[in-house]
Amino acid sequence: MYSGENKTAIQSQNAIVSALAALMEEKDFAKISISELCKRSRVSRQTFYTWFKTKENIIEYDLDANSPFEPGKESQLLTVPETCRYFADYVTKNYSFLKQIADSGLDGILYKSFYNRILKEERLQLCPVSGGRKYIASFLAGGFVGIINTYVENEKMEKEDLEKLTLELLHGDYLKDAPGIDTGSYRNSSY
């Protein structure tokens, strides 16, 4: 995928992304052909394959371009509440797109995008655990994708409620009264 500054290339990529989004509202992702995408976006097959290898690459490109963590926006470290706020804002603003991804069974692409973004995001200060940053990124990406799937399938809620729920889940509040679980010992440990 192209990631430079050429305006024509960016216009072509954006036209392809828009065409895919429009087609996904009309039919299942699996039934969309490259020919349809090219026709709808008014680009040649050669141009399509210059920028993307597959339809899935279009989804990856769009997810990377519209990250919930807004890279470079601020230089300070992200707190957990800020991370939850960015996430809730992203999910509510991109509801239709995320629903199309979930409905098309493309959760793996969504997971991969979140995983890679979390690994790359230097403003996220993740506490050390045995096994390292990759396990934390995997856990968080899985959780974020699970929240998105539940949100788009069952319970569309207000952004503030989604932010609060995500924060409660990340803090482990759902475990505080579970028998045999002492969340306080983890919170007060050297982590």
N, CA, C and O of each residue as an XYZ file, in Angstrom:
764
protein
N       0.833     -1.174      0.000
C       0.000      0.000      0.000
C       0.879      1.239      0.000
O       1.932      1.267      0.637
N       0.447      2.242     -0.706
C       1.172      3.498     -0.809
C       0.938      4.336      0.440
O      -0.183      4.422      0.939
N       2.004      4.950      0.940
C       1.850      5.794      2.120
C       2.615      7.109      1.970
O       3.042      7.702      2.961
N       2.784      7.556      0.733
C       3.511      8.794      0.487
C       2.598     10.012      0.456
O       1.524     10.027      1.056
N       3.061     11.038     -0.267
C       2.352     12.311     -0.286
C       1.804     12.677     -1.667
O       1.264     13.771     -1.829
N       1.925     11.809     -2.653
C       1.452     12.083     -4.001
C      -0.067     12.251     -3.993
O      -0.799     11.329     -3.633
N      -0.533     13.436     -4.394
C      -1.965     13.750     -4.318
C      -2.810     12.839     -5.201
O      -3.906     12.441     -4.808
N      -2.321     12.511     -6.370
C      -3.067     11.635     -7.277
C      -3.203     10.239     -6.684
O      -4.268      9.626     -6.748
N      -2.122      9.748     -6.110
C      -2.159      8.423     -5.482
C      -3.136      8.417     -4.311
O      -3.921      7.482     -4.158
N      -3.086      9.450     -3.495
C      -3.987      9.536     -2.342
C      -5.435      9.626     -2.799
O      -6.310      9.006     -2.196
N      -5.704     10.396     -3.863
C      -7.064     10.489     -4.399
C      -7.555      9.132     -4.895
O      -8.706      8.759     -4.664
N      -6.682      8.402     -5.573
C      -7.055      7.071     -6.071
C      -7.360      6.133     -4.903
O      -8.362      5.418     -4.922
N      -6.504      6.136     -3.898
C      -6.731      5.285     -2.733
C      -8.043      5.649     -2.040
O      -8.826      4.766     -1.687
N      -8.280      6.924     -1.848
C      -9.514      7.357     -1.193
C     -10.744      7.016     -2.014
O     -11.786      6.677     -1.451
N     -10.642      7.099     -3.336
C     -11.765      6.725     -4.196
C     -12.068      5.236     -4.064
O     -13.231      4.834     -4.045
N     -11.033      4.432     -3.976
C     -11.210      2.982     -3.816
C     -11.823      2.670     -2.449
O     -12.719      1.833     -2.348
N     -11.347      3.338     -1.406
C     -11.902      3.141     -0.059
C     -13.378      3.518     -0.042
O     -14.203      2.778      0.496
N     -13.714      4.660     -0.627
C     -15.115      5.111     -0.672
C     -15.981      4.144     -1.467
O     -17.115      3.856     -1.084
N     -15.448      3.649     -2.564
C     -16.199      2.700     -3.390
C     -16.469      1.414     -2.615
O     -17.572      0.870     -2.681
N     -15.477      0.931     -1.889
C     -15.676     -0.285     -1.103
C     -16.731     -0.058     -0.021
O     -17.596     -0.908      0.191
N     -16.661      1.073      0.655
C     -17.646      1.368      1.713
C     -19.057      1.401      1.134
O     -19.990      0.863      1.731
N     -19.212      2.025     -0.018
C     -20.536      2.102     -0.654
C     -21.020      0.720     -1.079
O     -22.186      0.380     -0.882
N     -20.131     -0.070     -1.659
C     -20.510     -1.412     -2.090
C     -20.841     -2.321     -0.908
O     -21.721     -3.177     -1.010
N     -20.140     -2.140      0.214
C     -20.410     -2.961      1.398
C     -21.783     -2.662      1.988
O     -22.348     -3.498      2.694
N     -22.321     -1.488      1.710
C     -23.679     -1.178      2.153
C     -24.716     -1.866      1.267
O     -25.865     -2.044      1.671
N     -24.309     -2.246      0.072
C     -25.216     -2.870     -0.889
C     -25.162     -4.394     -0.873
O     -26.163     -5.057     -1.147
N     -23.987     -4.951     -0.550
C     -23.826     -6.412     -0.611
C     -22.724     -6.875      0.322
O     -21.961     -6.068      0.854
N     -22.651     -8.174      0.513
C     -21.616     -8.772      1.358
C     -20.234     -8.507      0.779
O     -20.050     -8.465     -0.437
N     -19.282     -8.333      1.661
C     -17.896     -8.091      1.280
C     -17.389     -9.177      0.331
O     -16.724     -8.878     -0.661
N     -17.703    -10.431      0.636
C     -17.220    -11.560     -0.164
C     -17.732    -11.524     -1.602
O     -17.102    -12.088     -2.496
N     -18.858    -10.875     -1.829
C     -19.453    -10.829     -3.165
C     -19.013     -9.616     -3.984
O     -19.439     -9.459     -5.128
N     -18.186     -8.778     -3.425
C     -17.688     -7.597     -4.137
C     -16.456     -7.991     -4.945
O     -15.507     -8.561     -4.407
N     -16.477     -7.690     -6.210
C     -15.340     -8.029     -7.066
C     -14.415     -6.824     -7.245
O     -14.813     -5.676     -7.045
N     -13.200     -7.110     -7.619
C     -12.231     -6.050     -7.914
C     -12.730     -5.223     -9.097
O     -12.557     -4.004     -9.119
N     -13.340     -5.873    -10.070
C     -13.884     -5.152    -11.221
C     -14.932     -4.132    -10.790
O     -14.938     -2.998    -11.268
N     -15.828     -4.544     -9.875
C     -16.843     -3.613     -9.363
C     -16.194     -2.433     -8.646
O     -16.599     -1.283     -8.815
N     -15.182     -2.741     -7.846
C     -14.476     -1.683     -7.125
C     -13.841     -0.684     -8.084
O     -13.928      0.528     -7.884
N     -13.209     -1.198     -9.114
C     -12.556     -0.331    -10.094
C     -13.580      0.532    -10.829
O     -13.374      1.729    -11.030
N     -14.673     -0.092    -11.219
C     -15.718      0.648    -11.926
C     -16.306      1.739    -11.031
O     -16.465      2.880    -11.463
N     -16.626      1.388     -9.794
C     -17.246      2.347     -8.868
C     -16.289      3.485     -8.520
O     -16.709      4.634     -8.386
N     -15.009      3.168     -8.374
C     -14.034      4.190     -7.984
C     -13.426      4.925     -9.178
O     -12.683      5.893     -9.018
N     -13.755      4.447    -10.370
C     -13.260      5.052    -11.618
C     -11.730      5.021    -11.705
O     -11.084      5.997    -12.087
N     -11.180      3.860    -11.335
C      -9.749      3.631    -11.508
C      -9.565      2.333    -12.293
O     -10.442      1.469    -12.302
N      -8.432      2.214    -12.940
C      -8.151      0.991    -13.695
C      -7.730     -0.117    -12.742
O      -7.359      0.139    -11.597
N      -7.792     -1.358    -13.232
C      -7.322     -2.486    -12.429
C      -5.839     -2.318    -12.099
O      -5.392     -2.654    -11.003
N      -5.085     -1.790    -13.070
C      -3.666     -1.563    -12.843
C      -3.456     -0.583    -11.683
O      -2.587     -0.794    -10.837
N      -4.245      0.476    -11.649
C      -4.144      1.442    -10.545
C      -4.533      0.782     -9.234
O      -3.874      0.979     -8.213
N      -5.613     -0.007     -9.261
C      -6.026     -0.703     -8.047
C      -4.873     -1.537     -7.503
O      -4.521     -1.429     -6.329
N      -4.286     -2.369     -8.359
C      -3.225     -3.274     -7.906
C      -1.906     -2.556     -7.614
O      -1.019     -3.126     -6.978
N      -1.775     -1.338     -8.066
C      -0.616     -0.536     -7.687
C      -0.688     -0.185     -6.203
O       0.330     -0.160     -5.511
N      -1.903      0.085     -5.724
C      -2.072      0.547     -4.350
C      -2.505     -0.549     -3.375
O      -2.197     -0.478     -2.185
N      -3.210     -1.550     -3.869
C      -3.727     -2.601     -2.989
C      -3.538     -3.965     -3.638
O      -3.673     -4.106     -4.854
N      -3.226     -4.967     -2.826
C      -3.102     -6.325     -3.346
C      -4.445     -7.050     -3.286
O      -4.751     -7.882     -4.140
N      -5.241     -6.725     -2.268
C      -6.512     -7.416     -2.043
C      -7.565     -6.427     -1.540
O      -7.249     -5.286     -1.205
N      -8.805     -6.875     -1.493
C      -9.874     -6.053     -0.902
C      -9.598     -5.842      0.581
O      -9.871     -4.769      1.120
N      -9.062     -6.856      1.235
C      -8.760     -6.755      2.654
C      -7.747     -5.645      2.929
O      -7.805     -4.997      3.974
N      -6.815     -5.423      1.989
C      -5.844     -4.342      2.150
C      -6.510     -2.977      2.201
O      -5.995     -2.054      2.832
N      -7.650     -2.846      1.540
C      -8.385     -1.581      1.572
C      -8.886     -1.320      2.997
O      -8.781     -0.206      3.510
N      -9.426     -2.354      3.616
C      -9.912     -2.232      4.995
C      -8.739     -1.882      5.914
O      -8.857     -0.994      6.758
N      -7.612     -2.575      5.753
C      -6.427     -2.294      6.569
C      -5.980     -0.844      6.401
O      -5.675     -0.161      7.380
N      -5.946     -0.390      5.175
C      -5.545      0.992      4.881
C      -6.469      1.978      5.585
O      -6.007      2.930      6.215
N      -7.766      1.749      5.476
C      -8.731      2.661      6.088
C      -8.617      2.631      7.609
O      -8.669      3.681      8.249
N      -8.463      1.459      8.189
C      -8.303      1.361      9.637
C      -7.031      2.075     10.108
O      -7.047      2.769     11.124
N      -5.946      1.903      9.376
C      -4.696      2.562      9.750
C      -4.791      4.084      9.601
O      -4.220      4.828     10.397
N      -5.506      4.530      8.588
C      -5.647      5.970      8.347
C      -6.535      6.637      9.392
O      -6.428      7.842      9.620
N      -7.401      5.867     10.019
C      -8.362      6.419     10.978
C      -8.216      5.753     12.342
O      -9.185      5.221     12.886
N      -7.027      5.782     12.882
C      -6.742      5.129     14.160
C      -7.472      5.795     15.314
O      -7.646      7.013     15.321
N      -7.902      4.999     16.295
C      -8.528      5.597     17.474
C      -7.556      6.370     18.355
O      -7.985      7.148     19.207
N      -6.259      6.169     18.166
C      -5.279      6.796     19.038
C      -4.683      8.069     18.471
O      -3.846      8.701     19.116
N      -5.100      8.455     17.278
C      -4.675      9.708     16.668
C      -3.181      9.969     16.851
O      -2.796     10.858     17.610
N      -2.336      9.198     16.158
C      -0.893      9.333     16.357
C      -0.390     10.733     16.016
O      -0.822     11.352     15.043
N       0.517     11.204     16.829
C       1.145     12.486     16.571
C       0.303     13.690     16.956
O       0.774     14.824     16.872
N      -0.927     13.465     17.375
C      -1.782     14.586     17.725
C      -1.228     15.314     18.944
O      -1.260     16.543     19.010
N      -0.734     14.568     19.884
C      -0.163     15.128     21.102
C       1.130     14.380     21.389
O       1.278     13.214     21.023
N       2.046     15.045     22.035
C       3.307     14.380     22.331
C       3.323     13.760     23.723
O       4.211     12.967     24.037
N       2.355     14.113     24.556
C       2.343     13.575     25.921
C       1.826     12.142     25.937
O       1.183     11.680     24.994
N       2.124     11.461     27.025
C       1.687     10.083     27.184
C       0.172     10.022     27.311
O      -0.458     10.935     27.843
N      -0.401      8.932     26.814
C      -1.842      8.723     26.923
C      -2.164      8.036     28.238
O      -1.550      7.027     28.586
N      -3.112      8.576     28.956
C      -3.576      7.924     30.161
C      -4.642      6.903     29.769
O      -5.134      6.917     28.641
N      -4.997      6.023     30.698
C      -6.049      5.044     30.422
C      -7.379      5.756     30.121
O      -8.045      5.390     29.153
N      -7.789      6.759     30.915
C      -9.039      7.457     30.574
C      -9.003      8.118     29.191
O     -10.006      8.095     28.476
N      -7.865      8.706     28.804
C      -7.765      9.312     27.472
C      -7.870      8.248     26.382
O      -8.527      8.458     25.362
N      -7.228      7.121     26.600
C      -7.295      6.016     25.647
C      -8.745      5.572     25.471
O      -9.195      5.344     24.348
N      -9.468      5.452     26.569
C     -10.883      5.055     26.512
C     -11.725      6.115     25.810
O     -12.653      5.783     25.072
N     -11.409      7.381     26.034
C     -12.140      8.461     25.366
C     -11.901      8.426     23.852
O     -12.846      8.533     23.071
N     -10.635      8.276     23.438
C     -10.328      8.187     22.005
C     -11.029      6.975     21.379
O     -11.589      7.060     20.286
N     -10.986      5.860     22.088
C     -11.609      4.636     21.588
C     -13.113      4.825     21.416
O     -13.660      4.499     20.362
N     -13.787      5.349     22.439
C     -15.240      5.550     22.371
C     -15.605      6.529     21.258
O     -16.600      6.338     20.559
N     -14.810      7.557     21.100
C     -15.052      8.535     20.040
C     -14.909      7.873     18.667
O     -15.735      8.083     17.779
N     -13.867      7.084     18.507
C     -13.619      6.369     17.250
C     -14.771      5.423     16.917
O     -15.254      5.402     15.785
N     -15.207      4.649     17.896
C     -16.256      3.656     17.668
C     -17.573      4.340     17.294
O     -18.245      3.914     16.355
N     -17.938      5.384     18.012
C     -19.218      6.042     17.717
C     -19.180      6.783     16.384
O     -20.184      6.818     15.673
N     -18.049      7.372     16.034
C     -17.942      8.086     14.752
C     -17.880      7.134     13.556
O     -18.298      7.489     12.454
N     -17.362      5.934     13.776
C     -17.162      4.983     12.678
C     -18.098      3.786     12.777
O     -17.779      2.700     12.293
N     -19.240      3.985     13.397
C     -20.190      2.901     13.647
C     -20.526      2.120     12.368
O     -20.418      0.894     12.355
N     -20.920      2.795     11.324
C     -21.347      2.106     10.088
C     -20.228      1.257      9.509
O     -20.445      0.104      9.137
N     -19.037      1.826      9.435
C     -17.884      1.110      8.895
C     -17.552     -0.109      9.756
O     -17.307     -1.196      9.233
N     -17.545      0.078     11.075
C     -17.229     -1.022     11.979
C     -18.304     -2.104     11.933
O     -17.997     -3.289     12.056
N     -19.551     -1.705     11.757
C     -20.638     -2.675     11.627
C     -20.464     -3.490     10.349
O     -20.667     -4.704     10.354
N     -20.093     -2.836      9.268
C     -19.851     -3.547      8.013
C     -18.718     -4.554      8.178
O     -18.800     -5.670      7.665
N     -17.677     -4.173      8.881
C     -16.554     -5.089      9.117
C     -17.035     -6.291      9.926
O     -16.746     -7.434      9.573
N     -17.764     -6.035     11.007
C     -18.262     -7.126     11.858
C     -19.218     -8.024     11.084
O     -19.119     -9.249     11.155
N     -20.142     -7.421     10.346
C     -21.126     -8.198      9.578
C     -20.477     -9.044      8.492
O     -21.019    -10.074      8.090
N     -19.312     -8.605      8.019
C     -18.614     -9.328      6.963
C     -17.619    -10.350      7.503
O     -16.918    -11.009      6.735
N     -17.561    -10.479      8.831
C     -16.650    -11.455      9.426
C     -15.183    -11.089      9.290
O     -14.324    -11.967      9.211
N     -14.893     -9.795      9.262
C     -13.525     -9.337      9.067
C     -12.876     -8.895     10.382
O     -12.019     -8.012     10.400
N     -13.299     -9.522     11.473
C     -12.786     -9.167     12.795
C     -11.269     -9.331     12.872
O     -10.596     -8.576     13.574
N     -10.741    -10.298     12.163
C      -9.303    -10.542     12.187
C      -8.518     -9.348     11.679
O      -7.450     -9.036     12.207
N      -9.032     -8.680     10.664
C      -8.365     -7.483     10.138
C      -8.429     -6.368     11.172
O      -7.459     -5.640     11.378
N      -9.578     -6.244     11.816
C      -9.750     -5.230     12.852
C      -8.792     -5.501     14.018
O      -8.137     -4.584     14.515
N      -8.715     -6.756     14.446
C      -7.800     -7.139     15.525
C      -6.352     -6.800     15.149
O      -5.625     -6.185     15.929
N      -5.952     -7.205     13.955
C      -4.572     -6.979     13.498
C      -4.244     -5.487     13.479
O      -3.149     -5.081     13.868
N      -5.194     -4.680     13.028
C      -4.981     -3.237     12.975
C      -4.798     -2.657     14.381
O      -3.880     -1.872     14.620
N      -5.681     -3.049     15.308
C      -5.561     -2.558     16.682
C      -4.266     -3.048     17.322
O      -3.573     -2.282     17.991
N      -3.944     -4.304     17.119
C      -2.723     -4.882     17.680
C      -1.494     -4.099     17.212
O      -0.668     -3.685     18.026
N      -1.380     -3.903     15.910
C      -0.227     -3.189     15.362
C      -0.176     -1.741     15.838
O       0.899     -1.219     16.134
N      -1.334     -1.094     15.912
C      -1.380      0.297     16.356
C      -0.947      0.413     17.823
O      -0.207      1.327     18.186
N      -1.406     -0.508     18.652
C      -1.033     -0.487     20.071
C       0.468     -0.708     20.221
O       1.112     -0.048     21.037
N       1.033     -1.635     19.438
C       2.480     -1.872     19.506
C       3.275     -0.639     19.077
O       4.318     -0.338     19.658
N       2.790      0.067     18.074
C       3.510      1.223     17.533
C       3.306      2.494     18.347
O       4.153      3.387     18.323
N       2.203      2.583     19.058
C       1.850      3.817     19.763
C       2.743      4.012     20.978
O       2.550      3.371     22.011
N       3.710      4.891     20.849
C       4.672      5.117     21.921
C       4.081      5.903     23.082
O       4.632      5.876     24.182
N       2.978      6.597     22.863
C       2.362      7.374     23.941
C       1.596      6.491     24.926
O       1.252      6.933     26.022
N       1.330      5.239     24.535
C       0.688      4.302     25.446
C       1.761      3.688     26.329
O       2.565      2.882     25.860
N       1.780      4.054     27.577
C       2.742      3.497     28.507
C       2.125      2.255     29.127
O       1.278      2.349     30.015
N       2.549      1.109     28.663
C       2.002     -0.155     29.133
C       2.903     -0.715     30.221
O       4.122     -0.791     30.065
N       2.279     -1.106     31.327
C       3.077     -1.631     32.440
C       3.710     -2.961     32.036
O       3.140     -3.717     31.250
N       4.883     -3.235     32.577
C       5.572     -4.476     32.196
C       4.877     -5.712     32.778
O       4.464     -5.722     33.938
N       4.762     -6.726     31.967
C       4.273     -8.027     32.421
C       5.217     -9.070     31.853
O       5.956     -8.800     30.906
N       5.192    -10.259     32.433
C       6.046    -11.306     31.896
C       5.601    -11.587     30.470
O       4.407    -11.759     30.220
N       6.514    -11.636     29.556
C       6.189    -11.853     28.159
C       6.187    -10.583     27.349
O       6.410    -10.618     26.139
N       5.940     -9.466     27.993
C       6.130     -8.189     27.344
C       4.961     -7.563     26.617
O       3.806     -7.976     26.728
N       5.326     -6.555     25.875
C       4.401     -5.640     25.205
C       3.471     -6.346     24.211
O       2.321     -5.936     24.048
N       3.948     -7.386     23.555
C       3.113     -8.080     22.564
C       1.897     -8.739     23.213
O       0.814     -8.760     22.628
N       2.076     -9.280     24.425
C       0.937     -9.886     25.113
C      -0.067     -8.826     25.552
O      -1.277     -9.038     25.480
N       0.435     -7.701     26.001
C      -0.455     -6.607     26.387
C      -1.220     -6.109     25.167
O      -2.433     -5.905     25.232
N      -0.511     -5.914     24.050
C      -1.166     -5.452     22.821
C      -2.217     -6.456     22.358
O      -3.294     -6.064     21.908
N      -1.914     -7.735     22.463
C      -2.857     -8.774     22.069
C      -4.108     -8.738     22.946
O      -5.230     -8.811     22.445
N      -3.903     -8.626     24.252
C      -5.014     -8.572     25.198
C      -5.900     -7.349     24.932
O      -7.123     -7.465     24.858
N      -5.277     -6.190     24.790
C      -6.044     -4.968     24.553
C      -6.754     -4.990     23.207
O      -7.921     -4.609     23.114
N      -6.057     -5.434     22.162
C      -6.677     -5.488     20.839
C      -7.877     -6.417     20.845
O      -8.926     -6.083     20.294
N      -7.732     -7.574     21.462
C      -8.853     -8.512     21.563
C     -10.022     -7.912     22.322
O     -11.177     -8.073     21.929
N      -9.718     -7.221     23.408
C     -10.767     -6.578     24.188
C     -11.464     -5.479     23.421
O     -12.692     -5.389     23.436
N     -10.686     -4.636     22.743
C     -11.284     -3.549     21.959
C     -12.168     -4.096     20.838
O     -13.263     -3.586     20.604
N     -11.696     -5.126     20.151
C     -12.492     -5.712     19.066
C     -13.758     -6.363     19.626
O     -14.827     -6.266     19.023
N     -13.637     -7.020     20.766
C     -14.816     -7.608     21.400
C     -15.842     -6.556     21.777
O     -17.042     -6.753     21.584
N     -15.373     -5.438     22.315
C     -16.284     -4.339     22.659
C     -16.951     -3.801     21.400
O     -18.156     -3.549     21.394
N     -16.178     -3.625     20.339
C     -16.745     -3.126     19.076
C     -17.811     -4.089     18.567
O     -18.903     -3.660     18.194
N     -17.510     -5.378     18.547
C     -18.491     -6.360     18.052
C     -19.777     -6.324     18.854
O     -20.866     -6.359     18.281
N     -19.665     -6.255     20.173
C     -20.860     -6.198     21.019
C     -21.619     -4.905     20.783
O     -22.848     -4.905     20.719
N     -20.899     -3.813     20.655
C     -21.506     -2.497     20.427
C     -22.315     -2.478     19.129
O     -23.460     -2.026     19.116
N     -21.722     -2.964     18.045
C     -22.414     -2.876     16.751
C     -23.496     -3.942     16.586
O     -24.434     -3.752     15.812
N     -23.379     -5.058     17.301
C     -24.366     -6.125     17.165
C     -25.549     -5.964     18.109
O     -26.674     -6.318     17.756
N     -25.309     -5.435     19.302
C     -26.346     -5.468     20.321
C     -26.761     -4.127     20.885
O     -27.945     -3.792     20.912
N     -25.806     -3.381     21.325
C     -26.125     -2.251     22.172
C     -25.443     -0.973     21.730
O     -24.408     -0.601     22.284
N     -25.986     -0.318     20.777
C     -25.435      0.987     20.453
C     -25.751      1.902     21.625
O     -26.916      2.062     21.989
N     -24.719      2.509     22.225
C     -24.913      3.356     23.402
C     -24.254      4.704     23.177
O     -23.521      4.896     22.207
N     -24.515      5.612     24.060
C     -23.909      6.939     23.984
C     -22.399      6.835     24.161
O     -21.898      5.940     24.841
N     -21.691      7.758     23.540
C     -20.234      7.750     23.591
C     -19.725      7.771     25.033
O     -18.798      7.032     25.366
N     -20.305      8.590     25.878
C     -19.858      8.697     27.266
C     -20.047      7.375     28.012
O     -19.214      7.003     28.839
N     -21.144      6.662     27.720
C     -21.387      5.372     28.361
C     -20.385      4.321     27.886
O     -19.913      3.500     28.673
N     -20.066      4.356     26.594
C     -19.079      3.425     26.051
C     -17.701      3.710     26.640
O     -16.956      2.787     26.970
N     -17.371      4.974     26.767
C     -16.093      5.363     27.379
C     -16.014      4.873     28.823
O     -14.994      4.321     29.237
N     -17.082      5.072     29.587
C     -17.113      4.649     30.983
C     -17.007      3.124     31.096
O     -16.253      2.610     31.923
N     -17.764      2.408     30.263
C     -17.722      0.947     30.269
C     -16.315      0.441     29.955
O     -15.808     -0.451     30.635
N     -15.691      1.002     28.935
C     -14.343      0.587     28.543
C     -13.353      0.838     29.677
O     -12.497     -0.002     29.955
N     -13.470      1.975     30.321
C     -12.591      2.302     31.445
C     -12.794      1.316     32.599
O     -11.827      0.858     33.207
N     -14.045      0.996     32.893
C     -14.329      0.032     33.962
C     -13.747     -1.342     33.637
O     -13.213     -2.023     34.512
N     -13.856     -1.739     32.368
C     -13.305     -3.035     31.965
C     -11.778     -3.046     32.071
O     -11.196     -4.018     32.552
N     -11.135     -1.974     31.627
C      -9.674     -1.914     31.688
C      -9.166     -1.846     33.134
O      -8.075     -2.333     33.432
N      -9.940     -1.256     34.009
C      -9.551     -1.194     35.420
C      -9.835     -2.495     36.163
O      -9.387     -2.677     37.295
N     -10.575     -3.395     35.530
C     -10.891     -4.661     36.173
C     -12.029     -4.559     37.171
O     -12.184     -5.430     38.026
N     -12.830     -3.498     37.070
C     -13.922     -3.293     38.021
C     -14.936     -4.437     38.008
O     -15.600     -4.684     39.015
N     -15.060     -5.126     36.893
C     -16.007     -6.232     36.795
C     -15.586     -7.422     37.660
O     -16.390     -8.316     37.924
N     -14.338     -7.432     38.095
C     -13.829     -8.536     38.919
C     -13.853     -8.238     40.415
O     -13.613     -9.136     41.222
N     -14.136     -7.011     40.793
C     -13.916     -6.614     42.184
C     -14.710     -7.413     43.208
O     -14.254     -7.576     44.340
N     -15.873     -7.911     42.845
C     -16.673     -8.676     43.796
C     -16.709    -10.173     43.476
O     -17.489    -10.914     44.074
N     -15.886    -10.611     42.556
C     -15.876    -12.028     42.190
C     -15.206    -12.842     43.289
O     -14.165    -12.440     43.810
N     -15.794    -13.988     43.649
C     -15.197    -14.828     44.699
C     -13.796    -15.296     44.294
O     -13.576    -15.734     43.164
N     -12.869    -15.196     45.222
C     -11.511    -15.683     44.982
C     -10.621    -14.733     44.209
O      -9.476    -15.070     43.906
N     -11.127    -13.541     43.880
C     -10.330    -12.572     43.124
C     -10.076    -11.367     44.011
O     -11.007    -10.750     44.528
N      -8.794    -11.038     44.182
C      -8.426     -9.857     44.950
C      -7.764     -8.878     43.991
O      -6.544     -8.889     43.826
N      -8.578     -8.027     43.353
C      -8.026     -7.084     42.389
C      -7.141     -6.048     43.059
O      -6.253     -5.484     42.420
N      -7.371     -5.794     44.327
C      -6.557     -4.818     45.048
C      -5.095     -5.212     45.100
O      -4.223     -4.346     45.029
N      -4.807     -6.497     45.223
C      -3.409     -6.924     45.293
C      -2.680     -6.649     43.989
O      -1.482     -6.366     43.993
N      -3.398     -6.731     42.870
C      -2.763     -6.415     41.590
C      -2.566     -4.919     41.434
O      -1.528     -4.469     40.950
N      -3.547     -4.164     41.838
C      -3.461     -2.707     41.712
C      -2.371     -2.145     42.620
O      -1.756     -1.133     42.284
N      -2.127     -2.769     43.741
C      -1.143     -2.246     44.687
C       0.224     -2.874     44.510
O       1.146     -2.558     45.263
N       0.377     -3.747     43.543
C       1.659     -4.401     43.340
C       2.604     -3.474     42.582
O       2.250     -2.334     42.279
N       3.784     -3.954     42.281
C       4.796     -3.148     41.611
C       4.497     -2.917     40.140
O       5.276     -2.258     39.451
N       3.381     -3.448     39.642
C       3.012     -3.202     38.251
C       2.683     -1.748     38.114
O       2.340     -1.292     37.023
